[in-house]
């Protein structure tokens, strides 16, 4: 949408620079005229005060020309040509009339004040009576319009390049967002199927799981946008997440959650624990009657996620390291994420320090390098 430059500080500064360069160009033109008119004839025709006044007049009269050109940008090119042509005719009558009279009015006392009588000259101003001035006026008007359109297209080009850069940056941010955890689509499918089945049996019984699902979705939509969230907030989300998983059907791996010693300073990548739950649940048999125990706690400046169940004796850390989950963990936490498996207690550990810091658009951590549990 077109806006007059005063509505935007950056745009205003750009057009002030354009106007400054135009004023400098007009000053150069007046110097050339002064040199040509007074050095290639039999006698001087003009003097410095006259060219100074002409320079000021040219710099002031550029504003209506540029304003009309700016306003006409909203319409088709053919209409732009017609509008600028009509304005040129009206402008020319004003220029050859009132403007030239004003120039003479200012010039006479100015040269009397600045120059001795011997160097004072009678000014020769533009007039419609002299047809030779008309081609020059057309050329001058075309020069002013050309300056505006050149500056405008250069501005548009810069704006498009900035938008391309912004789009590239947004695309990069989108790629980084893909590294963040998202809830498994299978979870939504199973939950909706569960709600449908439950609704057929008892509609009132759907109230609690629907509220839990709404809290999960609120967390995913709003909180999960951040690169890190409070561990306490994430643990509360996991509580609802596990409750819904356990309600889905008899053919899913059951979970129980134990949360203790959470630090107010601890933060974590959103949905990380949910991804670990999905990973563990996917490789375990649904025939296990004993629920998997998920423990979340903080110790020595680190967050520890421990998963315990006898079947976990079959899980190898090397297998986990090859999975996409571990790749995402390393990208989010660099090399400070530790993974280990205690076969004796059948416990699977994921450990990493908290208090993440920004680094090159990816969450990294400022604590010491992670030591495996």
LOZA-275985 format. One line per field, with one value per residue (C-alpha): residue in one letter; x, y, z; residue number from 1. Coordinates in pm, whole numbers. Example, Ala and Ser with C-alpha at 12.3 -4.5 7.8 and 13.67 -1.06 7.14 Angstrom:
2
fise <- A  S $
x <- 1230  1367 $
y <- -450  -106 $
z <- 780  714 $
mise <- 1  2 $
//
This chain:
373
fise <- X  X  X  X  X  X  X  X  X  X  X  X  X  X  X  X  X  X  X  X  X  X  X  X  X  X  X  X  X  X  X  X  X  X  X  X  X  X  X  X  X  X  X  X  X  X  X  X  X  X  X  X  X  X  X  X  X  X  X  X  X  X  X  X  X  X  X  X  X  X  X  X  X  X  X  X  X  X  X  X  X  X  X  X  X  X  X  X  X  X  X  X  X  X  X  X  X  X  X  X  X  X  X  X  X  X  X  X  X  X  X  X  X  X  X  X  X  X  X  X  X  X  X  X  X  X  X  X  X  X  X  X  X  X  X  X  X  X  X  X  X  X  X  X  X  X  X  X  X  X  X  X  X  X  X  X  X  X  X  X  X  X  X  X  X  X  X  X  X  X  X  X  X  X  X  X  X  X  X  X  X  X  X  X  X  X  X  X  X  X  X  X  X  X  X  X  X  X  X  X  X  X  X  X  X  X  X  X  X  X  X  X  X  X  X  X  X  X  X  X  X  X  X  X  X  X  X  X  X  X  X  X  X  X  X  X  X  X  X  X  X  X  X  X  X  X  X  X  X  X  X  X  X  X  X  X  X  X  X  X  X  X  X  X  X  X  X  X  X  X  X  X  X  X  X  X  X  X  X  X  X  X  X  X  X  X  X  X  X  X  X  X  X  X  X  X  X  X  X  X  X  X  X  X  X  X  X  X  X  X  X  X  X  X  X  X  X  X  X  X  X  X  X  X  X  X  X  X  X  X  X  X  X  X  X  X  X  X  X  X  X  X  X  X  X  X  X  X  X  X  X  X  X  X  X  X  X  X  X  X  X  X  X  X  X  X  X  X  X  X  X  X  X $
x <- 0  137  208  338  701  617  422  739  1071  1285  1100  1125  1500  1537  1342  1529  1850  1693  1593  1941  2103  1851  1929  2299  2234  2034  2321  2558  2324  2306  2685  2710  2456  2648  2973  2827  2617  2898  3209  3105  2931  3027  2895  2772  2407  2360  2525  2554  2250  2025  2138  2105  1743  1678  1830  1601  1300  1386  1429  1096  893  1000  757  428  577  683  359  147  376  347  -33  -60  132  -196  -340  -259  52  -155  -339  -10  113  -212  -213  149  95  -205  -17  282  59  -89  252  409  156  229  606  616  381  379  712  908  749  856  1210  1233  1086  1358  1641  1648  1699  1932  2178  2166  2261  2535  2686  2830  2635  2889  2817  2440  2244  1888  1753  1629  1358  1157  851  581  636  969  885  1245  1182  912  1140  1371  1076  967  1320  1348  1012  1111  1437  1248  1001  1282  1462  1149  1073  1434  1440  1101  1199  1528  1333  1092  1386  1545  1212  1169  1523  1454  1134  1326  1581  1301  1138  1469  1510  1155  1223  1533  1330  1073  1346  1463  1105  1097  1367  1122  912  557  295  261  -32  -115  -183  -454  -610  -622  -752  -1033  -1127  -1131  -1354  -1589  -1620  -1662  -1932  -2137  -2129  -2154  -2144  -2084  -1771  -1612  -1584  -1255  -1062  -1188  -1061  -729  -704  -785  -505  -265  -360  -333  19  119  -25  103  375  549  626  906  1249  1234  967  960  1024  737  503  629  580  220  165  314  77  -224  -52  6  -346  -491  -257  -357  -726  -705  -737  -606  -361  -133  169  64  261  291  457  676  788  1020  1279  1198  1389  1217  1517  1502  1383  1344  1269  889  741  1079  952  646  878  1073  748  648  990  986  620  678  951  788  531  174  135  337  108  344  328  637  755  862  1060  1142  1373  1662  2002  2329  2206  2079  1741  1710  1442  1446  1230  1206  1044  1178  1131  1376  1661  1631  1686  2036  2181  2340  1995  1864  2161  2072  1714  1584  1499  1861  1956  1702  1830  2185  2074  1883  2139  2460  2688  2565  2291  2370  2198  2263  2101  2140  2061  2086  1795  1633  1638  1686  1828  1830  2015  2103  2174  1913  1927  1956  2104  2061  2335  2307  1930  1948  1905  2235  2338  2591  2656  2945  2952  2706  2834  2637  2444 $
y <- 0  342  580  933  923  1115  808  602  722  494  593  961  934  767  1038  1313  1163  1151  1516  1609  1448  1622  1961  1891  1801  2124  2320  2161  2246  2611  2626  2489  2747  3026  2916  2871  3189  3411  3269  3194  3518  3875  3991  3839  3736  3626  3643  3436  3585  3503  3138  3104  3221  2987  2700  2766  2793  2464  2288  2418  2353  1990  1902  1940  1749  1458  1460  1429  1152  974  994  875  557  411  401  233  348  511  718  811  955  1148  1288  1399  1556  1758  1865  1969  2208  2362  2374  2548  2835  2874  2853  3107  3338  3362  3187  3405  3717  3601  3539  3893  4034  3867  3907  4285  4374  4074  4179  4540  4417  4175  4327  4664  4860  4770  4399  4421  4275  4273  3923  3722  3492  3220  3338  3177  3455  3292  2959  2839  2793  2529  2239  2322  2318  1976  1841  1985  1837  1498  1518  1583  1301  1069  1144  1055  733  620  678  509  197  179  201  -69  -291  -245  -322  -641  -750  -683  -888  -1171  -1159  -1156  -1449  -1637  -1563  -1678  -1993  -2055  -2004  -2249  -2504  -2454  -2495  -2833  -2936  -2874  -3156  -3204  -3436  -3767  -3764  -4117  -3979  -3750  -4033  -4270  -4001  -3901  -4265  -4310  -4004  -4128  -4468  -4310  -4073  -4366  -4517  -4211  -3855  -3703  -3914  -3727  -3403  -3475  -3618  -3334  -3077  -3260  -3264  -2891  -2816  -3024  -2845  -2505  -2596  -2719  -2412  -2142  -2265  -2495  -2196  -2097  -2254  -2344  -2363  -2406  -2766  -2736  -2634  -2922  -3170  -3052  -3106  -3456  -3541  -3476  -3643  -3966  -3962  -3952  -4226  -4454  -4399  -4472  -4852  -5174  -5207  -4919  -4911  -4778  -4512  -4373  -4040  -3941  -3577  -3452  -3183  -2963  -2637  -2308  -2221  -2539  -2502  -2759  -2777  -2803  -3150  -3318  -3555  -3640  -3743  -3968  -4125  -4190  -4339  -4576  -4667  -4749  -5006  -5177  -5452  -5354  -5691  -5581  -5569  -5362  -4988  -4793  -4554  -4211  -3999  -3632  -3459  -3213  -3287  -3091  -2835  -3095  -3229  -3607  -3809  -4169  -4446  -4773  -5103  -5461  -5480  -5191  -5442  -5496  -5129  -5032  -4681  -4736  -4801  -4480  -4286  -4396  -4276  -3941  -3840  -3841  -3643  -3377  -3376  -3312  -3029  -2865  -2926  -2966  -3228  -3163  -3423  -3748  -4084  -4402  -4734  -4917  -5281  -5382  -5159  -5161  -4782  -4564  -4214  -3892  -3608  -3252  -2923  -2650  -2272  -2272  -1976  -1854  -1945  -1906  -1950  -2289  -2357  -2446  -2469  -2282  -2554  -2795  -3083  -3357  -3664  -3985  -4114 $
z <- 0  -98  188  188  319  638  759  784  928  711  394  487  536  197  15  200  61  -285  -252  -129  -432  -658  -501  -554  -919  -969  -815  -1065  -1354  -1244  -1223  -1577  -1700  -1527  -1688  -2039  -2041  -1923  -2090  -2447  -2541  -2606  -2269  -1939  -1935  -1574  -1235  -917  -733  -1029  -1043  -666  -685  -980  -785  -486  -717  -889  -553  -424  -737  -748  -467  -659  -954  -737  -540  -854  -980  -645  -638  -1000  -913  -793  -1147  -1478  -1669  -1942  -1684  -1523  -1853  -1901  -1547  -1562  -1906  -1789  -1479  -1692  -1891  -1575  -1407  -1709  -1696  -1326  -1380  -1663  -1475  -1097  -1038  -1283  -1136  -787  -915  -1050  -730  -520  -770  -802  -435  -386  -657  -537  -193  -302  -617  -710  -977  -1246  -1212  -1181  -1474  -1596  -1547  -1842  -1714  -1884  -2077  -2287  -2541  -2625  -2787  -2743  -2372  -2429  -2540  -2254  -2013  -2146  -2106  -1755  -1651  -1792  -1596  -1271  -1332  -1434  -1107  -910  -1098  -1084  -708  -666  -861  -673  -346  -465  -561  -218  -52  -255  -170  199  173  7  288  544  370  366  738  805  603  811  1127  990  931  1288  1408  1238  1484  1766  1895  1776  1918  1742  1499  1614  1961  1822  1621  1916  2151  1915  1863  2239  2285  2015  2181  2522  2394  2268  2616  2838  2709  3053  3092  2802  2999  3174  2876  2652  2903  2919  2541  2524  2771  2562  2243  2413  2523  2176  2000  2236  2473  2225  1998  2233  2206  2573  2842  3216  3321  3569  3285  3069  3354  3397  3026  3047  3331  3107  2815  3007  3150  2799  2676  2963  2885  2513  2504  2649  2361  2452  2680  3019  3203  3552  3629  3923  3949  4221  4299  3999  3989  3909  3693  3487  3128  2854  2483  2453  2392  2439  2707  2497  2216  2452  2570  2208  2133  2431  2380  2013  2076  2373  2350  2443  2614  2915  3213  3426  3359  3265  3533  3408  3654  3605  3849  3874  4021  4017  3768  3526  3419  3438  3265  3384  3240  3432  3331  3320  2944  2904  2946  2570  2483  2379  2392  2051  1905  2059  1920  1568  1599  1469  1825  1934  1624  1719  2076  1959  1732  2015  2291  2089  2250  2604  2597  2772  2715  2913  3001  3329  3250  3614  3722  3376  3370  3067  3133  2932  3100  3001  3183  3202  3158  2777  2593  2234  1992  1611  1618  1794  2164  2327  2691  2899  3153  3152  2909  3001  3179  3122  3418 $
mise <- 1  2  3  4  5  6  7  8  9  10  11  12  13  14  15  16  17  18  19  20  21  22  23  24  25  26  27  28  29  30  31  32  33  34  35  36  37  38  39  40  41  42  43  44  45  46  47  48  49  50  51  52  53  54  55  56  57  58  59  60  61  62  63  64  65  66  67  68  69  70  71  72  73  74  75  76  77  78  79  80  81  82  83  84  85  86  87  88  89  90  91  92  93  94  95  96  97  98  99  100  101  102  103  104  105  106  107  108  109  110  111  112  113  114  115  116  117  118  119  120  121  122  123  124  125  126  127  128  129  130  131  132  133  134  135  136  137  138  139  140  141  142  143  144  145  146  147  148  149  150  151  152  153  154  155  156  157  158  159  160  161  162  163  164  165  166  167  168  169  170  171  172  173  174  175  176  177  178  179  180  181  182  183  184  185  186  187  188  189  190  191  192  193  194  195  196  197  198  199  200  201  202  203  204  205  206  207  208  209  210  211  212  213  214  215  216  217  218  219  220  221  222  223  224  225  226  227  228  229  230  231  232  233  234  235  236  237  238  239  240  241  242  243  244  245  246  247  248  249  250  251  252  253  254  255  256  257  258  259  260  261  262  263  264  265  266  267  268  269  270  271  272  273  274  275  276  277  278  279  280  281  282  283  284  285  286  287  288  289  290  291  292  293  294  295  296  297  298  299  300  301  302  303  304  305  306  307  308  309  310  311  312  313  314  315  316  317  318  319  320  321  322  323  324  325  326  327  328  329  330  331  332  333  334  335  336  337  338  339  340  341  342  343  344  345  346  347  348  349  350  351  352  353  354  355  356  357  358  359  360  361  362  363  364  365  366  367  368  369  370  371  372  373 $
//
